[in-house]
Amino acid sequence: MLTSSSPSSLPSSRNAALFTLSDFTRALTENDSALSSYATAEHAEKFHLLTEEMLRVNRYMNITAITEIPDILVKHYADCAMIVPYIPLNAVLCDVGCGGGFPTLPIAILRPDVNIVAVDSTQKKLDYVKNTAALLGLNNVTVQASRAESLGCSPTFRETFDFVTARAVARMNVLCEWCLPLVKPGGLFLAMKGKNGASEHAEAARAISILGGETLFCREKLLVSPFDAGAEIPAAKSTDQTILAQGVENDSDEKISSQKIPKPVDTARTDAKQDEEAMRRCLILIRKIKQTPKQYPRNNAQTSKKPL
């Protein structure tokens, strides 16, 4: 059972107690104040159960490489929660390449009004998502074993979804060809990207146009971990940096024995830079303004060999 008290630091995933309600609240709200209404005891209980189950199954199945509780709260749960405010009420949503259930399961917990079709080509991952949804009492998740390009050609699924999302699946120009055919005209596609999201978005401009989309925003964010002792996150980095569619546009070395003495490496600064890069996120929201031409999506070989 969760409590409202918060220790000075979160316990390791190796301990029985995973996190408190206060920990859950901080992870969400310090990354996006708009998520405060979702930081409830009921939601925290479900995420606590999800964490226990994920770590249990992860012992014998590759669900996630992120296993420390602070990282799970921020890099999985807060990361996925950031897209929740953009999902329309009562939407039918498709998660393309759901893998270990992200963002499917966090969305299903936070938005019970949304019906989710979780798509992946790996059946054992889908079995895990289905079983975990049942364990959490989520009746708004169904799974579909399919490749994304096959799904987009199916009359059952093509242009039927109000909202389509994908997290860390493929480069943006390829991802658009997989996802935009699934979005109904007037619907939305939100790509969850990492540090290279803005450059991938610029690269995908032609694909977005051909496939019937129009960019609403390309928004860069830096995830914040409130559990890092002494962490120094520049204030400007924790706020949205939006790129509108129109804008997507030596000290001398001393020689000894003919060898140069290498400059000392500031490992602390290097590690901090790497940590910051790993926390960079980019949300790209696209509206479907017209139907996708019938020849798309192409098969995977064509898409990979000659992306739009």
ABEGO torsion letter per residue (X at the ends): XBBABBBABBBBAABABABBAAAAAAAAAAABAAAAAABBAAAAAAAAAAAAAAAAAAAABBABABABAAAAAAAAAAAAAAAAAABBBGBBBBBBGAEAGOAAAAAAAABAABBBBBBBABAAAAAAAAAAAAAAGBAABBBBBBBAAAAAABAAABGABABBBBBGABBAAAAAAAAAAABBBGBBBBBBBBAAAAAAAAAAAAAAAAAGBBBABBBBBBBBBAABBGBBBBAAAABBBBBBAAABXXBBBBBBGGBBBBBBBBAAAAAAAAAAAAABBBBBBBBBABBBBAAOBBBAAAAAABBX
